[in-house]
């Protein structure tokens, strides 16, 4: 067998294709090709800039064993040697599972005892598991992310699109949940039944908690928004060197000087365009619903309209409606915009 090697490729992007090719008369084993391809992909991925890599995400799933441990702690068992036989695991395995629960923020070790963290959603969950241990399979693994989608009426396709979870698993969880009437169906869409208010409250509170924390952001910093691998947060700290000032904090660089706002940051740290800064401001406004922010978003858009040409967002439609004289709840009136426009030399 004769193997013909290609010349050294110019860049890693084409490495997998250009590493070698087969002569018309040469056959190559598929397994060897796949092995080499995998190695090249690993090398290329290792050379990617850190800001292009997928960041760590909060793991919002709980395994069956983790849920069982939460239930046992809620029932009064505080030591590993008490919990292990109750969940039919060895002491070593139980330690390992508890360590994972500690990292997820559900438990902590205190005075050689295992206790539940003092969050409202944990208290709700522990009470649910005490009363209804049979629902553990419903919540386990992908159960919580799936139920989160069913806080509102959703189809299986919508859940799959939002979570990336396979349809077969979604259907299994639905079937399991419907045994206890946790999920109801109407007009082809599923939702959490109102007869389970504690599950609805737990899912909502846990979702909110997960939104407000990030494994790469200091826990005492307030997160305002997350989108497309970006985290927006506010802080009064002055030594934030791992993120970029954004949104209202840099409006003064684009002709809209404002005072009194806290400092807003964009993580990961990167050079931001004016469109990115505007998007960040909109995301923060959507979280806070602050009237002053609505005013400055409007003024920023009008001051930098040429630079933001082609930018599409529903908030632009709202601003245009206000400029036509329509009254929009939460937004400044046309007269107020005109008064403010004079200050910032904006021509309407």
Secondary structure, 3 states (H helix, E strand, C coil): CCCEECCCCCCHHHHHHHCEECCCCCCCCHHHHHHHHHHHHHHHHHCCCHHHCCCCCCCCCECHHHHHHHHHHHCCCCCHHHHHHHCCCCHHHHHHHHHHHHHCCCEEEECCEEEECCCHHHHHHHHHHHHCHHHHHHHCECHHHHHHHCCCCECHHHHHHHHCCCHHHHHHHHHHHHCCCCEEEECCEEEECCCCHHHHHHHHHHHHHHHCCCCCCCCCCEEEEEECCEEEEEECCCCCCCCEECHHHHHHHHCCCCCCCCEEEEECCCCCCHHHHHHHHHHHHHHHCCHHHHHHHHHHHHHCCCCCCCCCCHHHHHHHHHHCCCCCCCCCCHHHHHHHHHHCCCCC
